[in-house]
């Protein structure tokens, strides 16, 4: 296995692009990553407009976010494994095709059910693009320069998170909610053409796909999320709620049992013997739950309770969503010197305090000016924690386990977003 990895690394090094090719690689993969990260939150400020046009209640509308994030999270590890087998660039191009076609289908959706289905397919495309884009990007650079390009990659994610609600609001108000999906089509086609012509290809060591584990974990998370959604609509004692919760727990229990006995598990359970890695995974899950649930419900509050337009809602989110672009890179540099915990703990406390303050203000129907300070506090806090949690999790495993550890962290981030929105809507 070691010889196979060494041969693959040497082949990738020989086929690495020159300076101009590396710049183009950064541009192409960053543009695609921005597109898929943007689509996670761009729909949030458009939900009231989608509701007016296509109908659906708050429990149904949350699936326009959940379907995308759930498919995104469930497909990451599988996409990375397929890229190792059949070629990363080939798989990456397939992801771009799927995402672009699904975006056009979302824009043409005649009802909420069709929109949710197309968002799920869009999430599958995103699940292919994200891990393979990062792999193609890092393989194009020598090891001593990868930190800088991965920093650019992280900055792109921060920019997408910050601009998602704003772009969604601006496009919805200035044009129509359909255009938040139509704009992906020219970007996707341009990125697809450039990637096909200029991106270098690479492969990794092939390993058997753990298909039973993939089915079980996707079914378990999907059933649990369905149960939580139904609890908010029909009550905790309804047949649909209980069926979803029981089926989800059973599937996840079967997943854990399978992973303990299979020779090549999708998620090596031995990783969780490290307390630091386990803590990082749990924190990643809960952080995503907090971020996405807050964005989902706060957007509804600003528009339905305060009467703001979609564009105004996106602008009002900026004290919270723009801070990662400034704070996160600095926090990452500081964590290398003092460790992750001194930044994660106070950062999460600041996020919690900021939104507790927002809840207090909402109960008293305060004007927007009163929300700026708590949004800023929450934004600074979560920006301190975001880069440090991933770094702490990856630093807790051996170099040979970095790929699967990163897949676990990214997958749990996507699943956390689904659970957070489901629980918040249930409580609401």
Phi, psi and omega in degrees: 000318180298318179296322178298317179296318180296319178296317179297318180295319180294319178297318179296322180294320181293327183264007180298141182287164176284192186299312181294323178295324178293320177299317180294324177299316177300314182296315184292312182290326179291319179298318179293319180294321177301319183296314183285327177289322179299321185289349176291321185246349185297333183282344189300311182284350178267354186301317178299322178292321176297320178299315180294327185274314187253348183085195181097150178260183185297326178292324178286316183298328181296340179286346172292334172270313185298317183299319179295310185291323181294312177295322177303307183292321184291335186263353188300307185293319179297317180298318179297319179294319178295324177297320176298326184280311190252000181110127186290320180293320179299315179293322179297317178297322176299317179299318178297319178297311181300314182296317183293314180295318180295326177297317177297321179295323177299318181295332182264002185301130182276343181207175184296321180300316178294321179298317180296317179298317179292327176295325177295317178295321176301321178296325176297317177298318178297323180296331177280317185294315189297303182290322183285328174298317179295321179294316178297323180294309184290328180289344179278351183237147173294160187303324185287352179246001186288329180302318181294316183288327176292329173298319176299316179303315178295324177296324177298319178297317178298319178296321180294317179297318182293322186266350182304300179299324181292313179296318178300317179293317182295315181292318180297317182284320184280327181239271182189156183297335179300331185285346174293342175260324180298327183295339178290335187294305178296323178296316180296318180294319179295317179294322179297314180296313180297320180292321179295323183276327194238337183286135175286155180260159175203161177227163176237179177296128182285138176223156182293135177287132180270073186296318178302320179295319180299315180296316184294315183290321178294318179294319181296311181293319179297317181293319178297317180296318177300317179299320179293320178297315180294329177298324179289335183262318188247353182098157185290340182266002182290156182297320181294320179297309182296321179297317180296315182294316181294315180297320179295315179296321180294318180294320179291324175296319177295323177300313180296319179296319179294317182295332179289333186254342183283150183286326182234079184291150175295320177235102179299116184292341177298336177302327186280000172290338176280120180298323181294318179293316179299318179295321179295319179297313180297319180294320178300316179299311184289324177299313179298320178300317181293316184296309187286324178293321178295317179296319182297308185283324180294324176298317178296321181296313181298322185274315184276320184273318182266348177077022181284155175281166177302318179295316179298323178297316177300319178294322183289340176283343190303321177303335179267315189274340182275340185297328179302329180297330183262314189279319187300313178299321179294318179298321178298318178295318181293322182296331177297335183263323187244356182097167186277321188301319180298344177259324183294311186297306179293330179296314179292326176296321178294320177300314180296317181295320180299316182281334171297321176295319179297318177300318179299317181291320181297323179295340181251012176053047180287155174287167186298326182306328180287343183273345186299311183298311179294325176296320179293318178299314179297320180294316178297317181298309182292331177291330176291325185274325189308304183287333186285328180294313179298316180298318180297319180295316181289327179289346183272355182242167180285158179304326181291342183257006186299319183298310181290326177296317177296322177297319178297314181297317180292321179295316180294330176296316180292316178295324177299321178298317179297311182295321181298313180295319181297314181293316181299319179292323177299312180295317180299000000 
